[in-house]
């Protein structure tokens, strides 16, 4: 497991993983349009969804938790190829220890295909892609190609849960 796990928090809306190549095209909550990029991300129904950005698509990490509206800090664990989402009160050490068993026990939602041109950046969908130096974000090293994305919500105890969004390469 990585020595330091970097978590990204949301200001209340969804988090988004956007290919670095198209970051300047993401306006976040800014813009003069009637529906901002952030609004489009908020419209994603479910745990994950894909939105067009530039000439590719971004991965939206949508609703989380039993009620679908709990804020969840999110980290990418490259050894599992998985975004892990946790409620603010959850212990990081206990949660990370529970990930392997949670991956084995997960009842995965249907998988979606995500084509990426290379590394992606995870951050709050309300922020513009060009302003990442001033905001919480994590860069995720992905090789260009096709990936299967699947999500699950796993209870790890009577009052604890975690969200999993796995990104698995497709073989061509």
BELZI-V749610 format. One line per field, one symbol per residue. phi: phi as a letter, one per 20 degrees, with the letter a starting at -180 (. if undefined). psi: psi as a letter, one per 40 degrees, with the letter a starting at -180 (. if undefined). Layout:
BEGIN
phi=???
psi=???
END
This chain:
BEGIN
phi=.ffcdeddddepdfebddgggdgfeeemefpeffcfgfgfffffeofbadcfbldbcdeeeegcnfencffcfccddffdlceddcfgeffffffffeggffffefeffgedececeqgcceafffeffedffecfbcedfcfgqdcedccbdcedrfccbbdcceddfeee
psi=iidhhhihiiedaiiihhhddedeehebeiieidhiddddddehhadiihihhbfaiihhgbiiideeehihihihgdeefhhhhiideihddddddeddddddehgiiiiihhhieaiihhiheeiidefddeihihhhhhihahihhiiihhheideiiiihhhhhhih.
END
